[in-house]
Amino acid sequence: MGQLEVWHLFVITILNSLLECFTSPAEVSSVPRLLPPSMLLSGNAMSSSATRVAELAGLAVAGALIATIGIAWTILIDAGLFALSALIMSRVGYPEALTAANKGYKTSIEMDSLPSDKSSIFSEMAEAFHFLRKHALLLIVSILFAFVNFCLMPFNVLRTPYVIETLHAGAGGLSLLSGLMVGGMLLSGVWLTQRGANYRKSVLVISGIVMLGLSYAMTALPAYMTSFQLPVAAAFCLMMGMGIPLATTPLATYLMEVTPSEMLGRVYALQSMLVLSVAPLGSLVSGALADWMTMPVLFIVFGIMLAMSAGMLLFSKSFRSAL
């Protein structure tokens, strides 16, 4: 309508983020209601791959639509697709047999953590925290997710100046790096769908974290090169993307395997809250360090920190025994 102002963007962004907080826990809770435990890893990998395909397609189509029909109509089409998605999801049927079987899969810790029939939102979150605290490995996983998110913040915050100042590229270079990261996630997700069940979850997680951290650190290499900076950075961004599903999909699958279905949504929501809470801190630290540390050195430091976090898992007896 030609009436858009900056404050509208802030309000709409807050509303979008608030509503998305309902979507993710519900999506995670739905997977074990649709699949038996033996298919959770492949199912999660397939879902992740489908999401990556949609992201790549969306990035390509959005640019074409904005160039041809404008931003306003593109946003309206996007909103219509969300409505169509909601309609399709409302038609999904959950097999009662799988739901009942998953409800029956409880350990003694989980039985102690089940919610009462009447509880407030605060007591339900307290029960979710109690479940995480009692389940040592899930607590370790939550801390690990938060640490990974913290370590990646310098790259997320400084990616644009990195592309401009280090790679001497413009918007095309930024799109290339983002697209290759998504493409790497797609390739890794497809591989997990086909072959992931042949490996222990612990092996996949540690391999993914090490690959993610080392390739993250190696994105500093183009700063010390005189040519081919963008192709080299693109190759390491592809490897970063490949490491993300390897590290996260087995852990998400384990969460679904050990958490009672009626608690999965709130446990995942609490875990997400813990992980996202470090994002502002990571952004603040990234900006402060960038004032007296060059971007390549910053990427090397945080990449190595991320890779070394895999050592914490190796020294965890519960991690080695459960995964």
C-alpha positions in Angstrom: 0.0 0.0 0.0 3.0 2.3 0.1 2.6 3.0 3.8 5.5 0.8 5.2 7.6 2.4 7.9 10.6 1.1 9.8 8.7 0.5 13.1 6.3 -1.8 11.2 9.2 -4.1 10.4 10.2 -4.3 14.1 6.6 -5.1 15.1 6.1 -7.7 12.3 9.5 -9.3 13.0 8.6 -9.7 16.7 5.2 -11.2 15.8 6.7 -13.6 13.3 9.4 -14.8 15.8 6.7 -15.2 18.5 4.5 -17.3 16.3 7.4 -19.4 15.1 8.2 -20.3 18.7 4.9 -22.3 18.6 5.7 -24.0 15.2 9.1 -25.6 15.9 8.2 -27.5 19.1 5.0 -28.7 17.5 6.9 -29.9 14.4 9.5 -31.8 16.5 6.7 -33.4 18.6 4.9 -34.6 15.5 7.8 -36.7 14.1 7.8 -39.5 16.7 4.0 -39.6 16.4 4.4 -40.4 12.7 7.5 -42.7 12.6 8.6 -45.7 14.6 11.9 -45.3 16.6 13.9 -47.2 14.1 13.1 -44.6 11.4 13.6 -41.4 13.4 17.1 -40.7 12.2 16.2 -41.2 8.5 13.0 -39.3 8.9 14.7 -36.3 10.6 17.4 -36.3 7.9 14.7 -36.4 5.1 12.8 -33.6 6.7 15.9 -31.5 7.0 16.8 -32.2 3.3 13.3 -31.2 2.2 13.7 -28.0 4.2 17.1 -27.3 2.5 15.6 -27.9 -1.0 12.8 -25.5 -0.2 15.3 -22.9 1.0 17.3 -23.2 -2.2 14.2 -23.0 -4.4 12.8 -20.1 -2.4 16.0 -18.1 -2.7 16.0 -18.6 -6.4 12.3 -17.9 -7.0 12.1 -15.0 -4.6 14.7 -13.0 -6.5 12.9 -13.6 -9.8 9.5 -12.7 -8.3 10.8 -9.4 -6.7 12.4 -8.5 -10.0 9.2 -9.1 -12.0 6.2 -8.5 -9.9 7.7 -6.5 -7.0 8.1 -6.9 -3.2 4.5 -6.4 -2.2 3.1 -9.2 -4.4 6.0 -11.5 -3.5 5.1 -11.1 0.2 1.5 -11.8 -0.5 2.4 -15.0 -2.4 4.6 -16.0 0.5 1.8 -15.5 2.9 -0.5 -17.5 0.7 2.0 -20.4 0.7 2.1 -20.3 4.5 -1.7 -20.5 4.6 -1.6 -23.5 2.2 1.1 -25.2 4.4 -1.1 -24.8 7.4 -4.1 -26.3 5.6 -2.0 -29.3 4.5 -0.6 -29.8 8.0 -4.1 -29.7 9.4 -5.0 -32.8 7.3 -2.1 -34.9 8.7 -3.4 -37.9 10.6 -1.3 -39.4 13.5 -1.5 -43.2 13.8 -2.9 -44.1 17.2 -0.7 -47.2 17.4 2.5 -45.2 17.2 1.3 -42.6 19.6 0.4 -45.2 22.1 3.7 -47.0 21.7 5.7 -43.9 22.2 3.7 -43.0 25.3 4.6 -46.4 26.6 8.3 -45.8 26.1 9.4 -44.3 29.4 12.2 -44.7 31.8 12.0 -44.2 35.5 13.4 -40.7 35.1 10.7 -39.9 32.6 7.9 -41.3 34.8 9.0 -38.9 37.5 8.9 -36.0 35.1 5.5 -36.4 33.6 3.2 -33.4 34.0 0.1 -33.4 36.1 -3.3 -33.0 34.5 -3.7 -29.4 35.8 -0.6 -27.3 35.6 0.4 -23.7 34.7 2.8 -22.8 31.9 5.4 -22.1 34.6 5.0 -25.4 36.3 5.2 -27.1 32.9 8.4 -25.4 32.0 9.7 -26.3 35.5 8.9 -29.9 34.7 10.7 -29.7 31.4 13.8 -28.2 33.2 13.5 -31.0 35.8 13.5 -33.5 33.0 16.6 -32.0 31.4 18.4 -31.8 34.7 17.7 -35.4 35.5 18.6 -36.6 32.1 22.4 -35.8 32.1 23.0 -36.4 28.4 20.1 -34.1 27.3 21.5 -31.4 29.5 24.9 -31.9 27.9 23.4 -31.7 24.4 21.5 -28.5 25.3 24.8 -26.9 26.5 26.6 -28.1 23.4 23.9 -26.7 21.1 24.2 -23.3 23.0 28.0 -23.4 22.7 27.8 -24.2 18.9 25.3 -21.3 18.4 27.6 -19.0 20.4 30.7 -19.9 18.4 28.9 -19.4 15.0 27.7 -15.9 15.9 30.9 -14.1 14.7 30.5 -15.7 11.2 26.8 -14.9 11.2 27.3 -11.3 12.3 30.4 -10.5 10.3 29.6 -12.5 7.1 28.7 -9.3 5.1 31.9 -7.4 5.9 33.8 -10.6 5.4 32.5 -11.0 1.9 33.1 -7.3 1.1 36.5 -6.7 2.8 38.2 -10.1 2.7 36.7 -11.7 -0.4 36.2 -8.4 -2.3 32.8 -9.6 -3.5 29.4 -8.1 -3.4 25.9 -9.3 -3.0 26.5 -12.2 -5.5 29.3 -13.5 -3.3 27.2 -13.3 -0.2 24.4 -15.2 -1.9 26.9 -17.8 -3.1 28.2 -18.5 0.4 24.7 -18.7 1.8 23.5 -20.9 -1.0 26.5 -23.3 -0.7 26.0 -23.6 3.1 22.4 -24.6 2.5 23.5 -26.9 -0.3 26.0 -28.6 2.0 23.2 -29.2 4.5 21.1 -30.7 1.8 23.9 -33.1 0.7 24.6 -34.1 4.3 20.9 -34.6 5.0 20.5 -36.8 1.9 23.5 -38.9 2.9 22.1 -39.3 6.5 18.8 -40.5 5.0 20.5 -43.2 3.1 23.5 -44.2 5.2 23.2 -42.6 8.6 21.7 -45.6 10.3 24.9 -47.6 9.6 26.9 -45.4 12.1 26.7 -44.7 15.8 25.1 -41.4 16.6 28.2 -40.4 18.6 30.4 -40.9 15.6 28.2 -38.7 13.4 27.9 -36.0 16.0 31.6 -35.8 16.7 32.5 -35.9 13.0 30.0 -33.1 12.3 31.3 -30.8 15.0 34.9 -31.3 14.0 34.1 -30.8 10.3 32.0 -27.7 11.2 34.7 -26.2 13.4 37.7 -26.8 11.2 36.0 -25.6 8.0 34.8 -22.5 10.0 38.4 -21.8 11.0 39.6 -22.4 7.4 37.3 -19.6 6.1 40.1 -17.3 7.3 42.5 -18.7 4.7 41.3 -16.5 1.8 42.5 -13.4 3.8 46.1 -14.7 3.3 45.6 -15.4 -0.4 46.1 -13.1 -3.4 43.7 -15.0 -5.8 40.8 -17.4 -5.8 39.5 -16.0 -2.4 35.9 -16.5 -3.2 36.1 -20.1 -4.5 38.1 -21.2 -1.5 35.7 -19.5 0.9 32.8 -21.1 -1.0 34.3 -24.6 -0.6 34.7 -24.2 3.2 31.2 -22.8 3.5 30.0 -25.9 1.7 31.8 -28.1 4.2 30.4 -26.0 7.1 26.9 -26.8 5.7 27.7 -30.5 5.5 28.8 -30.6 9.1 25.6 -29.0 10.6 23.2 -31.9 9.9 25.8 -34.5 11.0 26.1 -32.7 14.3 22.5 -31.8 14.9 20.2 -34.5 13.4 21.5 -37.5 15.6 21.1 -35.3 18.7 17.6 -34.3 17.7 16.7 -37.9 17.0 18.0 -38.9 20.5 15.8 -36.2 22.1 12.8 -37.8 20.4 13.8 -41.3 21.4 14.1 -40.6 25.1 11.5 -37.9 25.8 7.9 -39.0 26.3 5.7 -37.7 23.5 3.5 -35.6 25.8 6.6 -33.8 27.1 8.6 -33.5 23.9 7.2 -30.1 22.8 8.0 -28.3 26.1 11.4 -30.0 26.5 12.3 -28.9 23.0 11.0 -25.4 23.6 13.1 -25.1 26.8 16.2 -26.4 24.9 15.6 -23.9 22.1 15.2 -21.1 24.6 18.6 -22.0 26.2 20.2 -22.2 22.8 18.8 -19.0 21.5 19.6 -17.1 24.7 23.3 -17.1 23.8 22.7 -15.4 20.5 22.6 -11.8 21.9 25.7 -12.5 24.0 27.5 -14.0 20.9 26.6 -10.9 18.8 27.8 -8.6 21.5 31.1 -10.4 21.9 31.6 -10.6 18.2 31.1 -6.9 17.7 33.4 -6.1 20.7 36.2 -8.5 19.5 36.0 -7.2 15.9 37.2 -3.8 17.1 40.6 -5.1 18.1 40.9 -8.5 16.4 40.8 -9.1 12.6 38.0 -11.2 11.2 40.2 -14.0 10.0 41.8 -14.4 13.5 38.3 -14.2 15.0 37.1 -17.0 12.7 40.1 -19.2 13.5 39.7 -18.8 17.3 36.0 -19.6 17.3 36.3 -22.3 14.8 39.0 -24.1 16.8 36.9 -23.6 20.0 34.0 -25.2 18.2 36.0 -28.2 17.0 37.5 -28.7 20.4 34.1 -28.9 22.0 33.8 -32.4 20.5 36.4 -33.4 23.2 33.8 -32.7 25.8 31.6 -35.4 24.3 34.5 -37.9 24.2 35.0 -37.5 28.0 31.3 -37.9 28.7 30.5 -41.5 29.8 26.8 -41.0 29.3 27.4 -39.7 25.8 29.5 -42.7 24.8 27.2 -45.3 26.3 23.9 -43.8 25.1 24.9 -42.9 21.6 
